[in-house]
Amino acid sequence: MDFILRFCLGSEDVPSPDARRRCGVRSGGIGIVLNLLLFLGKLLAGVITASIAITADAFNNLSDAASSVVTLIGFRLAGREADEEHPFGHGRMEYLAGLVVAMLILLVGVELAQSSAQKILHPEAVTFSPLSAGILAVSVLVKLWMFLFNRKLSRHIQSATLAATAADSLSDAAATGTLLLGLLAGYFLKLPLDGWLGLAVALFILRTGWGAAKDTIDPLLGRPMDPELAADIDRIVLGHDYILGIHDLVYHDYGPGRAMMSLHAEVPADGDFLEIHDMIDHIERELKAKHHIETSIHMDPVVRDARTDALRRQIEEIARQLDPSCTIHDFRITAGPIHTNIIFDVVVPYGFRLPDGEVRCELAERIKKLSDRYFAVIQVDHSHVNYTRQP
């Protein structure tokens, strides 16, 4: 298996779009060949034993072969370059391929449930055959290998499509193993289990299909950035001189290896802006080289003096008292003859326990207690990243 992984991935630590396409195409090719062989073997076993469950499982493998064709085509289409009609590339075709695979899994589950229900209502004798039992046993081993192979490959390239394929292979192994046990139980114990086992397999397949569909629908609808990726981006950006903080990080997923991101970087207002701009360009290139993310960084100049820093720390503590997940940014002070404006943005998670208006009122009241001269001007933002930044 390691040899095949090296053959698919090459030596890249972070798989490029081309490496992802190569992995998907080769995984699809392997799936087509093995599933067609399993279909023929199980169809033979189903005819010999007159088992509706085994025959249905054979057609499940035929649908898996079709799924592998979809996977192969999906990865090929996803690897196409951007064009005038699709300026962000075709990477989301991989997600659409995964969704089609999930729909095929669900369709097989529904058809198998219907056939099994008929077999429960009208049971028929199942004929035991050592050849059929051997075919089913080999099928279980092959599907377990396909599960391990696709799972390892999906983790290397972070592919929801290959993860769905791996889940499908595991469900097939469990389904076929259940049928094998039922065949043995029917022969030795004379129990009419064929229909009931077929129904159990159908429910297992439906559960797998639903999970696979959810895993592919989420990135199509839009989901938060992976917390580990967000933490590494923090580390990279904050590891450079002049960067005092980052906020408003927004991540757009146009398919694996085809992402765009924007963020605001706080920099000293009294710094050399030509030098800082050059550093920002370097950070954007670094993020693209390591994570294949096209990044646009907006510079936010902030004043850092003793008074501003001390007051900012006080208000950061007030925000954390409201909720540990709250953070602030774009903090600045404008002093006047009568009052001092304290201007900042506060970031709260989606689904926060307080409405935005109450967040502003609560913080403003607490800030007022620091001094009657303070007037808080607060903008409430919602975090697009589900992880806690280190202070």
KAHUKA-V579329 format. One record per backbone hydrogen bond with DSSP energy under -0.5 kcal/mol. NH is the residue of the N-H (numbers start at 1). CO is the residue of the C=O. Records with the same first field share a line. If there is no record, write none. Layout:
# KAHUKA-V579329
NH=CO, CO
This chain:
# KAHUKA-V579329
5=1
6=2
7=3
8=4
9=5
10=6
12=9
15=13
20=16
21=17
22=18
23=19
24=20
25=21
26=22
27=23
28=24
29=25
30=26
31=27
32=28
33=29
34=30
35=31
36=32
37=33
38=34
39=35
40=36
41=37
42=38
43=39
44=40
45=41
46=42
47=43
48=44
49=45
50=46
51=46
52=50
55=51
56=52
57=53
58=54
59=55
60=56
61=57
62=58
63=59
64=60
65=61
66=62
67=63
68=64
69=65
70=66
71=67
72=68
73=69
74=70
75=71
76=72
77=73
78=74
79=75
80=77
83=86
89=86
90=80
92=254
93=90
94=91
96=92
97=93
98=94
99=95
100=96
101=97
102=98
103=99
104=100
105=101
106=102
107=103
108=104
109=105
110=106
111=107
112=108
113=109
114=110
115=111
116=112
117=113
118=114
119=115
120=116
121=117
122=118
123=120
127=49
133=129
134=130
135=131
136=132
137=133
138=134
139=135
140=136
141=137
142=138
143=139
144=140
145=141
146=142
147=143
148=144
149=145
150=146
151=147
152=148
153=149
154=150
155=151
156=152
157=153
158=154
159=154
160=158
163=159
164=160
165=161
166=162
167=163
168=164
169=165
170=166
171=167
172=168
173=169
174=170
175=171
176=172
177=173
178=174
179=175
180=176
181=177
182=178
183=179
184=180
185=181
186=182
187=183
188=184
189=185
190=186
191=185
193=191
197=193
198=194
199=195
200=196
201=197
202=198
203=199
204=200
205=201
206=202
207=203
208=204
209=205
210=206
211=207
212=208
213=209
214=210
215=211
216=212
217=213
218=214
219=215
220=216
221=217
222=218
225=384
230=226
231=227
232=228
233=229
234=230
235=231
236=232
237=233
238=234
239=235
240=237
243=240
244=242, 266
245=266
247=264
250=248, 262
252=260
253=251
254=252, 258
258=255
259=292
260=252
261=294
262=250
263=296
264=247
265=298
266=245, 264
267=300
268=242
269=302
271=268
273=271
276=272
277=273
278=274
279=275
280=276
281=277
282=278
283=279
284=280
285=281
286=282
287=283
288=284
289=285
290=286
291=287
292=288
293=287
294=259, 292
295=293
296=261
298=263, 296
300=265
301=299
302=267
304=302
305=303
309=305
310=306
311=307
312=308
313=309
314=310
315=311
316=312
317=313
318=314
319=315
320=316
321=317
322=318
323=319
326=323
327=347
329=345
332=343
334=341
336=339
340=373
341=334
342=375
343=332, 341
344=377
345=329
346=379
347=327
348=346, 381
352=349
359=355
360=356
361=357
362=358
363=359
364=360
365=361
366=362
367=363
368=364
369=365
370=367
371=367
374=371
375=340
377=342
378=376
379=344
381=346, 379
383=348
386=225
387=385
389=387
